[in-house]
Amino acid sequence: MAKIMGGHLVGKYLKEVENIDIVFGISGGHIEAILDSFTEYKIRTIDVRHEQAAAMMAHAWSIYTGKPGVCFLTAGPGFANGLTGIANAYLDNAPLVVLCGRHPLRDDLKGALQEINQMDIVHPITKWAATCYDTKRIPEYLSIAFRYAVEGRPGPVFLELPPDILGVKIEESLAPMPKRTTRKYTVHPDDADLKAAAEIINNAKNPLFIGGSGVRFSESSDRLNGFVEKTGIPFMLMNYGRGELPDNHPHSVMEMGSVGLMFGLPQTDVLIAAGLRFNWLLMSGGLIPSTTKVVRIDIDPHEIDRNRMADAGLVGDVGSVLEQLTPLVDKKDHSAWAETLKAAGRSLLDYELRIRETATDPIHPVRLVAQIQKVVGDDTVFVTDGGDTNYFGLAFQTKQKAGVIAAAAGLFGCLGTGIPFGMAAKLARPDKKVVVLNGDGSFGFNAMEFDTMVRHNIPVVVVINNDCAWGMIKHSQELSIGADRLQCAELGIRHYEKVVEGLGGHGEFVTKDEEIIPALERAFASGKPACVNVMTDPTVTSPATPLFYQALKME
């Protein structure tokens, strides 16, 4: 009878059952048998320079492909380094499968190398976490992990695999490969709730639809399009939902931006919120007037009345719910209301709209974004990473699915995601240009991943919005404690592009408006991973900073 090593069961399962062809991580002695399985089953490995980048790449892979991302971590420090990426995926509800080594079972409580209680640490930031103690059960545990990652509200899962079950050979017949489940478990709202929601929507005068990451994870673009086309309701898509319908859709009011949303909500009589939590970005529902009727759609029943009681709550997958709701709603024309919202957005953003077309010295970040878009067009994958930089990056426009990702806009507010997200986007969509707009502060977290890009030929262009500071923190401190008492907020002029050149990439340093477009064109023409380091106006802040400041005030 044929024998197989426990570690090889991992690669065999990933390849033959889940059809996984790429994984992310860093090597380590505790997971050597798993690494060898990737060679055996021809699974491509992207070995990064820090484990948090591996988890972030797997997170982003799930967004750009619709399939769970897989990362591998070695025991102890490797595990600890990956925690930031796991926590970020948890709060972003991303289906991430983490395979992690640990010290040998035989050495429990003996002071083994890298011995740490990983399970108690990781449980609160995963949907499911377990240790496999039996070589024969490795495929079974992997099957459970993948099911937990994607069923219901998606999220990260964690499977701990000790080396003394990975390095053991067993009869292959003792560890059969489970079949990949093709069942779809869809929760359907009660008919009475659907009728109640339809009645509210049909009686609306000024309705607004806002969708979040649940729109993306339910792959509901066609059904959302059918709903908004029939109802005529203006819509905004946020978080990972951005791009499921194009920004130039006739019913889209994305040009309002987040500032316009604050204006639009007080005038909205019916709000349909789908796959979107009412968190601090919406002042935990406080932006919604008490007179506004709210229809909530969410796969998690606990979200329906969270932070604001819903007038109609529809529990289920966003796409499935919209499919059931659409036949019950009336065909309407809300174009006049939509134009009112767009006009309000243009009015509130008048200064920014003019700056986009105006050369400034020093360079305004909004102008930088506009110049980038002129070079790459709108059929590009845009990733943003930073505080104020995330706000400025919202000006990017897209006509493709999941084209714009505000990488740090989630609940974790996690900086450093931009470069890993950009790398995963390029691997998932090699035919697309990928641009990462980084703050200079956030750039530093994963700058060494340019080495990963060079080694694996991942030609992403990173543009640094360099205001020589942790901009959002700096301007928040100016509001709170005064400009003369800034602390740990300023960074100074640094030639990050030289670091990239030293790692084998292409570098550009830009100080003048007229230099932006030529530098970008050279960066893309190089065919290399590239860094365009643009010095921008250090006095500019975004409207998001006062919101951030208010959210932290203790009064």
CORGIZI-V302922 format. One record per residue. N is the residue number from 1. BURIAL is # if it has 16 or more other ideal C-beta (glycine too) atoms within 10 Angstrom, else .. D_FIRST is the distance of its C-alpha to the first C-alpha in Angstrom with 1 decimal. Layout:
n->(N/N)
burial->(BURIAL/BURIAL)
d_first->(D_FIRST/D_FIRST)
//
This chain:
n->(1/2/3/4/5/6/7/8/9/10/11/12/13/14/15/16/17/18/19/20/21/22/23/24/25/26/27/28/29/30/31/32/33/34/35/36/37/38/39/40/41/42/43/44/45/46/47/48/49/50/51/52/53/54/55/56/57/58/59/60/61/62/63/64/65/66/67/68/69/70/71/72/73/74/75/76/77/78/79/80/81/82/83/84/85/86/87/88/89/90/91/92/93/94/95/96/97/98/99/100/101/102/103/104/105/106/107/108/109/110/111/112/113/114/115/116/117/118/119/120/121/122/123/124/125/126/127/128/129/130/131/132/133/134/135/136/137/138/139/140/141/142/143/144/145/146/147/148/149/150/151/152/153/154/155/156/157/158/159/160/161/162/163/164/165/166/167/168/169/170/171/172/173/174/175/176/177/178/179/180/181/182/183/184/185/186/187/188/189/190/191/192/193/194/195/196/197/198/199/200/201/202/203/204/205/206/207/208/209/210/211/212/213/214/215/216/217/218/219/220/221/222/223/224/225/226/227/228/229/230/231/232/233/234/235/236/237/238/239/240/241/242/243/244/245/246/247/248/249/250/251/252/253/254/255/256/257/258/259/260/261/262/263/264/265/266/267/268/269/270/271/272/273/274/275/276/277/278/279/280/281/282/283/284/285/286/287/288/289/290/291/292/293/294/295/296/297/298/299/300/301/302/303/304/305/306/307/308/309/310/311/312/313/314/315/316/317/318/319/320/321/322/323/324/325/326/327/328/329/330/331/332/333/334/335/336/337/338/339/340/341/342/343/344/345/346/347/348/349/350/351/352/353/354/355/356/357/358/359/360/361/362/363/364/365/366/367/368/369/370/371/372/373/374/375/376/377/378/379/380/381/382/383/384/385/386/387/388/389/390/391/392/393/394/395/396/397/398/399/400/401/402/403/404/405/406/407/408/409/410/411/412/413/414/415/416/417/418/419/420/421/422/423/424/425/426/427/428/429/430/431/432/433/434/435/436/437/438/439/440/441/442/443/444/445/446/447/448/449/450/451/452/453/454/455/456/457/458/459/460/461/462/463/464/465/466/467/468/469/470/471/472/473/474/475/476/477/478/479/480/481/482/483/484/485/486/487/488/489/490/491/492/493/494/495/496/497/498/499/500/501/502/503/504/505/506/507/508/509/510/511/512/513/514/515/516/517/518/519/520/521/522/523/524/525/526/527/528/529/530/531/532/533/534/535/536/537/538/539/540/541/542/543/544/545/546/547/548/549/550/551/552/553/554/555)
burial->(./././#/#/#/#/#/#/#/#/#/#/#/#/./#/#/./#/./#/#/#/#/#/./#/./#/#/#/#/#/#/#/#/#/./#/#/./#/./#/#/./#/#/#/#/#/#/#/#/#/#/#/#/#/#/#/#/#/#/./#/#/#/#/#/#/#/#/#/#/./#/#/#/#/#/#/#/#/#/#/#/#/#/#/#/#/#/#/#/#/#/#/#/#/#/#/#/./././././././#/./#/#/././#/./././#/././#/#/#/./#/#/#/#/././#/#/#/#/#/#/#/#/#/#/#/#/#/#/#/#/#/./#/#/#/#/#/#/#/#/#/#/#/#/#/#/./#/./#/././././#/./././././././././././././#/./././#/#/./#/#/#/./#/#/././#/./#/#/#/#/#/#/#/#/#/#/#/#/#/./#/#/./#/#/#/./#/#/././#/#/#/#/#/#/#/#/#/#/#/#/#/#/#/#/#/./#/./#/#/#/#/#/#/#/#/#/#/#/#/./#/#/././#/#/#/#/#/#/#/#/#/#/#/./#/#/#/#/./././#/#/./././#/#/#/#/#/#/#/#/./././#/#/./#/./#/./#/#/#/#/#/#/#/#/#/#/#/#/#/#/#/#/#/././#/././#/./#/././#/#/./#/#/#/./#/#/././#/#/././#/#/./#/#/./././././#/#/#/#/#/#/#/#/#/#/#/#/./#/#/./#/./#/#/#/#/#/#/#/#/#/#/#/#/#/#/#/#/#/#/#/././#/#/#/#/#/#/#/#/#/#/#/#/./#/#/#/#/#/#/#/#/#/#/#/#/#/#/#/#/././#/#/#/#/#/#/#/#/#/#/#/#/#/#/#/#/./#/#/#/#/#/#/./#/./#/#/#/#/#/#/#/#/#/#/#/#/#/#/#/#/#/#/#/#/#/./././././././#/././#/./#/././././#/#/./#/#/#/./#/./#/#/#/#/#/#/././#/./#/#/././#/#/././#/#/./././#/#/#/#/#/#/#/#/#/#/#/./#/#/#/./#/#/./#/#/#/./././././.)
d_first->(0.0/3.8/6.5/10.0/13.3/15.6/18.3/16.3/15.8/19.6/20.0/17.4/19.3/22.6/22.0/20.2/21.9/25.3/25.8/27.0/27.9/30.2/30.3/33.0/33.2/33.6/31.2/30.7/28.8/27.6/25.8/24.6/20.9/22.1/24.3/21.5/19.7/22.9/22.7/19.1/20.0/23.6/25.5/29.0/30.3/34.0/34.6/38.0/40.5/40.7/38.2/40.9/40.9/37.1/37.6/40.7/39.0/36.2/39.0/40.9/37.9/37.7/41.4/41.3/38.2/38.1/34.5/33.4/33.6/30.9/31.9/30.1/32.1/31.5/32.7/36.3/38.7/36.3/36.1/39.8/40.6/38.7/40.7/43.6/41.5/39.6/43.0/44.5/41.7/42.2/45.9/45.3/42.7/40.3/36.6/35.0/31.4/31.5/28.3/29.5/28.4/29.9/30.4/27.6/27.5/28.0/31.3/32.9/36.7/36.6/38.2/35.0/35.5/36.1/35.8/37.5/37.3/36.1/35.5/39.1/40.4/38.4/38.7/42.2/41.4/38.3/37.6/34.5/32.9/30.1/27.9/24.1/23.3/19.6/16.8/15.1/18.5/19.1/18.7/20.9/23.5/23.7/24.3/27.1/28.6/29.0/30.5/33.0/34.0/35.2/36.2/39.9/41.6/39.1/38.6/36.5/33.5/32.0/28.5/28.2/24.9/25.1/23.6/21.9/19.6/19.3/18.4/15.5/11.8/9.7/6.5/7.6/8.1/10.4/12.7/13.6/16.3/19.7/21.9/24.9/27.9/30.7/33.1/36.4/38.2/41.8/44.6/47.8/51.3/53.6/55.9/58.9/57.8/57.2/60.7/62.2/60.7/61.9/65.4/65.6/64.4/66.8/69.8/69.1/71.7/70.1/66.3/63.7/59.9/57.9/54.1/51.7/48.0/47.1/48.5/46.0/42.9/43.7/44.1/47.4/49.5/50.3/51.1/53.2/55.0/55.8/57.1/59.4/60.6/61.7/63.2/64.6/63.7/63.6/60.4/59.0/55.4/54.4/51.5/48.4/50.1/52.3/51.8/50.3/53.6/55.6/58.4/60.9/60.1/63.5/62.9/61.5/63.8/61.6/64.6/65.9/63.5/63.0/66.8/67.5/65.2/67.3/70.3/68.7/67.4/70.8/72.0/69.0/69.6/66.0/62.9/59.5/56.9/53.3/50.2/52.6/53.3/56.9/56.5/59.0/59.3/61.0/62.7/60.4/62.1/65.5/66.2/66.2/69.6/69.9/71.4/68.4/66.2/62.5/59.6/56.3/52.9/49.8/46.3/47.0/49.6/50.7/52.0/54.3/57.2/56.3/59.4/61.3/61.5/60.5/62.9/59.9/56.3/53.5/50.0/47.2/45.6/48.5/47.7/47.3/50.5/52.5/51.3/52.7/55.8/56.9/58.2/60.3/62.2/65.3/65.7/67.9/69.5/69.4/70.1/73.4/71.6/68.8/71.5/73.2/70.0/69.5/73.2/72.9/69.9/71.7/74.7/72.9/70.9/74.0/74.0/70.4/70.8/73.7/72.0/69.1/71.7/73.7/73.3/73.7/74.2/72.3/69.4/68.9/65.1/65.8/67.2/64.2/61.9/64.1/64.1/60.3/60.2/62.7/60.4/57.1/58.2/56.7/53.4/51.9/49.6/51.8/50.6/53.1/52.8/55.7/58.4/61.4/59.3/57.2/60.4/61.7/58.3/58.8/61.3/58.5/58.3/55.3/54.8/51.0/48.4/47.8/50.0/51.7/50.0/52.3/49.6/51.4/53.1/50.8/51.5/50.0/52.5/49.9/51.1/48.9/46.9/48.6/46.8/43.2/44.1/45.6/42.6/40.3/42.8/42.9/39.1/39.1/42.2/42.4/45.2/47.5/49.8/49.0/51.9/51.7/55.0/54.8/57.4/58.0/57.0/53.7/52.9/52.6/49.6/47.1/49.1/46.6/44.2/46.2/44.2/41.0/42.8/43.8/40.3/38.7/41.6/42.6/46.3/47.8/51.6/52.6/56.3/57.7/60.6/62.1/64.9/64.4/63.6/61.4/63.6/63.1/63.4/66.5/68.3/67.4/68.9/72.0/72.4/71.9/73.0/74.9/74.4/76.0/73.3/70.1/67.3/63.9/64.4/65.3/63.2/65.5/65.1/61.8/60.5/57.0/56.8/57.2/54.0/52.2/53.7/52.5/48.9/49.1/50.3/53.7/56.5/59.8/62.6/65.0/68.3/70.3/69.8/70.3/67.4/64.7/64.0/64.1/61.8/59.3/59.5/58.8/55.8/54.2/55.2/53.5/50.1/49.1/48.5/52.1/54.4/57.8/59.7/62.7/65.5/66.7/69.6/69.0/71.6/69.7/67.9/66.3/67.3/64.0/65.3/68.0/65.5/63.2/66.2/67.3/63.8/64.0/67.6/68.0/71.4)
//
